[in-house]
Every structure is written in C-alpha cells, then in structure tokens.
C-alpha cells in the first residue's frame, strides 16, 4: 500500500476551475494505476478518473469527460486532477486512490483500489 494525501479542494462558483493534487509516499508509485473518486452527500462513492501507472492512458466518467483532466508525475510521486467548467453537481468529497497494476488499465471499481486518501471537499456554488 501507499499513503496518499490530497490537497486543493475549496469553494468555487459554477464555471470556475480547481486543481486537486495527491502526494503519494513509498517507492512503488509506478506499480499503481491512480484514480480519483468522489462522494456527494447521500450518494455512493463514484468513479471520476483513472490514469495508468505509466501515465500513458486515462479514462473518465461520462459526467466529467471534456471538463476534467487527470495527470501524474512519477518523478514526484504525485497525481493531479484539473477540473474546469465546474458545476454544482460536482460538489463532493474527492478521494485519491491507488490500484495495484495487475494488467488492467482502467480501474473504475472501488474494490480495485487498496489505498485511499482522506478526501478533500469541493463545493461548487450556483
């Protein structure tokens, strides 16, 4: 497992942007696909985006495609989520997560991940 710490959440108006960052500890960062999930009040945790261990491929939930971009820097053990054109329905706690690479490029299920950050709140006002 790796230890994950998110930062960058906050309050923003609809149409605005935020950038979330996640710092990972440990020397095995490149053996993990990295994902972002979110949980809105009263809802289940849902997949947002994932990036492969090499950073070469990414996948997104339909609801954020074209607005959010996931990236990673393996030299710095970090993964980021750039969120543009935010909507009130994007309001949630956002979690960074690590899934051991076992041949699957796009881990979209919660159970694929064995390490989670503590979460960072994103609030989008209308």
C-alpha positions as CSV (number, residue, x, y, z in Angstrom):
1,X,0.0,0.0,0.0
2,X,0.9,3.7,-0.3
3,X,0.0,6.6,1.8
4,X,-2.0,9.3,0.0
5,X,-2.6,12.9,0.9
6,X,-4.9,15.2,-1.1
7,X,-4.9,18.9,-1.3
8,X,-6.5,21.7,-3.4
9,X,-10.2,21.5,-2.6
10,X,-12.3,24.5,-1.9
11,X,-15.3,26.7,-2.8
12,X,-15.7,27.9,-6.4
13,X,-18.5,29.3,-8.4
14,X,-20.1,27.4,-11.3
15,X,-18.0,27.6,-14.4
16,X,-14.8,28.0,-12.4
17,X,-11.8,25.7,-12.0
18,X,-9.9,23.9,-9.3
19,X,-6.9,21.7,-9.3
20,X,-6.6,18.8,-6.9
21,X,-3.3,17.2,-6.0
22,X,-2.4,13.9,-4.4
23,X,1.0,13.2,-2.9
24,X,2.0,9.5,-2.5
25,X,4.6,8.1,-0.2
26,X,6.7,5.0,-0.9
27,X,9.0,3.8,-3.7
28,X,6.4,1.8,-5.6
29,X,4.3,4.6,-7.1
30,X,4.9,3.3,-10.6
31,X,3.3,0.0,-9.8
32,X,-0.1,1.6,-9.3
33,X,-2.8,3.0,-11.5
34,X,-4.0,6.1,-9.8
35,X,-7.7,7.2,-9.6
36,X,-10.0,9.9,-8.3
37,X,-13.4,9.2,-6.9
38,X,-16.0,11.4,-5.3
39,X,-18.8,11.1,-2.9
40,X,-21.7,13.6,-2.8
41,X,-23.9,13.9,0.2
42,X,-26.3,11.0,0.4
43,X,-24.7,9.2,-2.5
44,X,-22.3,6.3,-3.0
45,X,-18.7,6.9,-3.9
46,X,-18.3,7.1,-7.6
47,X,-15.5,6.8,-10.1
48,X,-14.2,10.1,-11.7
49,X,-11.0,9.3,-13.5
50,X,-8.0,6.9,-13.7
51,X,-4.6,7.1,-15.1
52,X,-2.3,4.1,-15.9
53,X,0.9,3.5,-14.0
54,X,3.0,5.0,-16.8
55,X,0.7,8.0,-17.3
56,X,0.2,7.0,-20.9
57,X,-3.6,6.4,-20.8
58,X,-6.5,7.8,-18.9
59,X,-10.2,7.2,-18.6
60,X,-13.0,9.3,-17.3
61,X,-16.6,9.1,-16.1
62,X,-19.0,10.3,-18.7
63,X,-20.1,13.1,-16.4
64,X,-16.7,14.7,-16.4
65,X,-15.3,13.9,-19.8
66,X,-14.1,17.0,-21.6
67,X,-14.0,19.0,-18.3
68,X,-11.6,17.2,-16.1
69,X,-8.1,16.0,-16.8
70,X,-6.0,13.6,-14.7
71,X,-2.2,13.6,-14.9
72,X,0.7,12.2,-12.9
73,X,4.3,12.9,-12.3
74,X,6.2,9.7,-11.4
75,X,9.3,11.6,-10.6
76,X,7.5,13.5,-7.8
77,X,5.0,10.7,-6.8
78,X,2.0,12.9,-7.5
79,X,-1.3,12.7,-9.3
80,X,-3.5,15.7,-10.1
81,X,-7.0,16.4,-11.3
82,X,-7.6,19.6,-13.2
83,X,-11.3,20.4,-13.0
84,X,-12.7,23.0,-15.4
85,X,-16.2,24.4,-16.0
86,X,-17.3,23.1,-12.7
87,X,-21.0,22.5,-12.0
88,X,-23.0,22.5,-8.7
89,X,-23.4,18.7,-9.2
90,X,-19.6,18.3,-9.0
91,X,-19.9,19.2,-5.3
92,X,-18.5,16.3,-3.3
93,X,-15.6,15.0,-1.2
94,X,-12.9,13.9,-3.7
95,X,-10.6,11.0,-2.9
96,X,-7.3,10.0,-4.4
97,X,-6.8,6.2,-4.6
98,X,-4.2,3.7,-5.8
99,X,-4.9,0.4,-7.5
100,X,-2.1,-2.1,-7.9
101,X,-1.4,-2.7,-11.6
102,X,-2.4,-6.3,-12.4
103,X,-2.9,-6.0,-16.1
104,X,-6.0,-3.8,-16.1
105,X,-5.5,-0.4,-17.5
106,X,-8.7,1.3,-16.3
107,X,-9.8,0.5,-12.7
108,X,-13.2,2.0,-12.2
109,X,-14.4,0.0,-9.3
110,X,-13.9,0.9,-5.7
111,X,-12.7,-2.6,-4.9
112,X,-9.8,-2.4,-7.3
113,X,-8.1,0.1,-5.0
114,X,-6.2,-0.7,-1.8
115,X,-5.1,2.7,-0.7
116,X,-7.1,5.9,-0.2
117,X,-6.5,9.4,0.8
118,X,-8.6,11.2,3.5
119,X,-10.5,13.2,0.9
120,X,-10.8,16.9,0.1
121,X,-14.0,18.9,-0.1
122,X,-15.0,20.6,-3.4
123,X,-18.0,22.8,-3.3
124,X,-19.4,24.5,-6.4
125,X,-22.0,27.3,-5.9
126,X,-24.6,28.2,-8.5
